[in-house]
Amino acid sequence: MWLSGLVEFEAAASILDQIGQIPMSDSSVWRRVKTWGERGKAMEAAQRATAMALLPRSEIVAGEARPPKDMGVAMDGAKVHLRKEGWKELKVGDVFEIEVRPTPDKETGDLIDLAHAVRNSYVAHLGGPEAFGQLVWADARRRAWAQARETIALGDGAPWIWNLVKDHFYDSRQGVDWYHATQHLMHVAHVLKGEGTSAAQQWFKDYETPLFEGHADRLANLLRELAQAHPKVADDLRGEANYFDDNHRRMQYLELREDGFPVGSGMVESGCKQFRARFTGPGMLWSRPGIERLLPVRAAIMSRTFEAWWKAAYKSPLN
């Protein structure tokens, strides 16, 4: 099972044969994944049901002996290719602890205290946001989220993410990933000054600092004024104005950094890349049941909890 979550079935069979001296065909590996993957799916369903039970949030949850000081959650999506369905979104969640440590500044090289996401655990769901949100909350609850001192939820600005935050992490701070915010700012610069021009780069630099300092609402007002003066690109400018206006409370980057929170969602983007590495290789085309059986395995490997996952799956009854 562990190998199947790392490499293709054929490669897993070859490794078992050459290194472990265990002759096994790729179809035999697939059959074992089918059996144990179904148990993993059943375990996830049970965890979601437990997490959504009407229990007080102050309840101490088993799993972490000493709850971390601060925690965070980040959500994003990645595309996987399904047979008869085409490319579909795989929703990925990451629950992490926050650790502040001296880090070299990218521009000056000076050491500054920056927050980092550590001890990440991942979940993934191929389907709608409701079940995914329950899965993320189940993992957060397992890790004693309710006992953390402070918490933050990070995302790229997609409405479905903030709807889930409202449902499950309503008392957490919220932050739009800094990289995504600057991508929107750069788009505005290109629209106004021309893509790839020095004027666009200068406009971006002029407004990057105010954005970081938490003035997204002022930026939104400016873009609406510019839309009136530039009718040819007015729709683009108004659209970006709405983006900054809708998310301005989630764009208090300087305040978040000073309070010891990360301002980027690179941790969940890394998770998306790790899922894609297993599920979107050259020519890979999955059946929905096939990929759903492997998702819990891959997530456990990425979360470094496979040994515990395997023990639980081995002891659980077949459906």
C-alpha angles and dihedrals in degrees: 000000000000092000092047089059091053105041142012118288093252092051091047090053091049093050092049090050100044101036105022096035088229110136108215134151123230088246089057090052089050092052091052091049089051091054100042095034090060088054090051091052090050090051091052091050090052091049091051091050092050093047093051094049114117097261126143115263090228090067113121107240122210117239108069114060093200114025114225121252095242133011139186143195129207130187134194142147137245131188124244127181116242128191111253091000106065123213113353133181118258108202113217128196130190126195114193147165121242121234123182114208139155109279131179112254110241093226105034102022090227118139113253131171109257132173118242132191109238136175092026121193121193138208130180135193132188103211144036126351098249097068090038092054090052090050093051092046090049090056093045091050091048088057093052096255092166090060096054117111095228133358139196135198118210131193144146097258099269109149094228090061094054091045088058091046089054091051100044111012101033095142095052129100112254131219136179111222109265094224092055091048091053090048089059090047091051090050089057090050091052092047092051102036106021129269115282095008126134088234090059091049091050093048089051092051091048093058102031093083096048088050091052090048091059104261098128090128091058089048089053091053091049092052091052090053090048090050089062091051095045107045094171092064097026095116092053092048094047090049091054090044089057091049093054093041094050092049104033093112088055093051101070091124100159091048092047092049092048089050091054101257129130115248097200133068095213090127093067093038086057088051091053090052091051092052091047090050089064101034107033104050121139110303095358113154117171135199111229094243091046097055093040090058092054099043095080090047093051091045092052091050092049091047092049090236099108095116092056090042092052094049090051093046092047092053096043118097122248116252 
